């Protein structure tokens, strides 16, 4: 086992170096937000989708666009609006008079990276059009099922402060996102750096560092990173505590309406493996689980009206669970 771990560590260090170069490249454009950038890379490595919530003007769109520019992959930005139709995303069939037959016209979803900007502005029909694509990596267009290109990643943004003209994302769709990340305002020093970087006429560009093949190779290796049985038991207890807090002597039973789904367990393991890889390790430690737990569980722990009335948050519940569950 020691020899296997050593080999995994060596491979993890090699991939970690490549990922860190992408991180540094993104930092040429994006000021601060180090944690968000790292989590985006973790999601990429884990082959997951990301929902970023933050007020307008925090460079959510710029961050995702910069990430795509560092990767030699296709990228498309979809501005979600109330009049958008499912066919505007997935594509449709049109009649070809010349050949006297219908032909399929693929929509913008047939690319590697999809930026779904202000996803909560689109009506439920359009939001659900993403469900099959995100989960099954395929799209159905009037009876034809078409596979999507790999890698495929949906990065969605939503604005939490403007409710007029928005549609709440269904829980089923939110659960398909690996991470839900909360983007906050930059610090005072970062804000000064932003002004200096973007108001003095300087050109900023990034280089393409990873190809589609290399990304798929890294994603495949991520599955091979070692997670001990005790780590899996630790994850199972954390997730179970969101469903049955009374079993773990947690006084939060009246605050949680629904606990995390089994997807939470899968993403906790995959994301912790990616976190270990970024740090040059071929095995998972409990610290890796703690580092990504809030982002994986935040949107999967649904609170009661009582909790919301008392202004409790799912992050508080997750913190209390992590403090209570014994670390292996």
Secondary structure as UniProt FT lines:
FT   HELIX           2..26
FT   TURN            27..29
FT   HELIX           34..46
FT   STRAND          50..53
FT   TURN            56..57
FT   HELIX           60..70
FT   STRAND          71..72
FT   STRAND          75..79
FT   TURN            82..83
FT   HELIX           86..90
FT   STRAND          91..96
FT   TURN            97..100
FT   STRAND          101..106
FT   TURN            108..109
FT   STRAND          113..117
FT   HELIX           119..121
FT   HELIX           124..136
FT   STRAND          138..141
FT   TURN            142..143
FT   STRAND          144..147
FT   STRAND          153..158
FT   TURN            164..165
FT   HELIX           171..174
FT   TURN            175..176
FT   STRAND          179..182
FT   HELIX           188..198
FT   STRAND          210..211
FT   HELIX           212..224
FT   HELIX           229..243
FT   HELIX           245..248
FT   TURN            253..255
FT   STRAND          256..258
FT   HELIX           262..278
FT   TURN            279..280
FT   HELIX           286..297
FT   TURN            298..300
FT   STRAND          302..303
FT   HELIX           305..309
FT   TURN            310..311
FT   HELIX           314..324
//
